[in-house]
Amino acid sequence: MVVTTFVWLMFSAGSTEGRRLGWFGSLFVEVDQRVDGSAGLGVGLHDPLPLVVTGVIIVVLLLAVFAVYDVLLERRRQLLSGTD
């Protein structure tokens, strides 16, 4: 997710100079033209909170999926054994 955001920010505005923020303002890509004609590229973390919140949401969703899977698996075992 982070790498995809960085790549999208790098190529989304072409060679436009300046700082671009992505993933709810948590990541940045900065492009600047140097005196010798080359371009400088900087990437980094601007605000870690959106990344932490995203990670927590993903973990909670995965735990919910595993919990539902366990309940369904147990119900299947009950149905196959013939007990209720």
N, C-alpha and C positions, 0 to 999 in steps of 0.2 A: 504494500500500500504506500509506504514512504517512498520507495524507489520509483514507483509509477508516478507519484505526484511530482517528484523532482524532474523526471524526464518530461512530463507534460508541461511543467513550468518553463523548462529550458527551451522547448521548441514551440510554445504556444504563441509567443509574440515576435518570433523571428529574431532579428538582430537589434531590437529595441533596447536601448540602455535603461538601467534603473533596477529597482528591486520589485520582485513579484512575490506575493504571498499565496500559499496554497494550503489545502486541507484545514479549512476554517482558521486560517491565520497562524498555523503552527509551524510551517516550513517556509523558507525563503530561498529564492535564487536571485543573485545579483549579477548583472552584466555591466561592464564598463569598458570603454574604449581607452586604450593606453596611447601615450604620445608616439610610440614607435609603430603604431598601426595595428597592433595585436589587440585581441579582446581578452579581458579578464573575466573569470567566472567564479563566483563564490556561492556555496550552498550551506545551509545550516538550519538550526532549530531556533525559531523565534519565540514560541510559546508552547511548552510541553503539555499543558492541560488538555487540549483537544485530543492529543494522542493517547493520553492516559484514559480519558473518558471512552474513547473508541475501544481501547483494549479491554476495559471493564465490561462494556456492552457485549463485545464478542465472547468473552469468557462466560458471562451470564447466559447468553443465548446457547452456547455449547452445552453448558450444564443442564439447561432446560431440555434440550434435545436428547441428551443422554438419559435424563430422568424419565421422559415420556417413552423412550425406547425400552428402558428396563421394565416399566409398567406394562407395556404392550407385550413384551417377551414373557413376562410372568403370566399374563392373561392367556396367552397362546398355550403355555404349558398346562394351565388349568383346563382349558378347553380340550386339549389332546388327551389328557389323563381321564377326563370324564367326570371330574369332581367340580363342584361349584362353590 
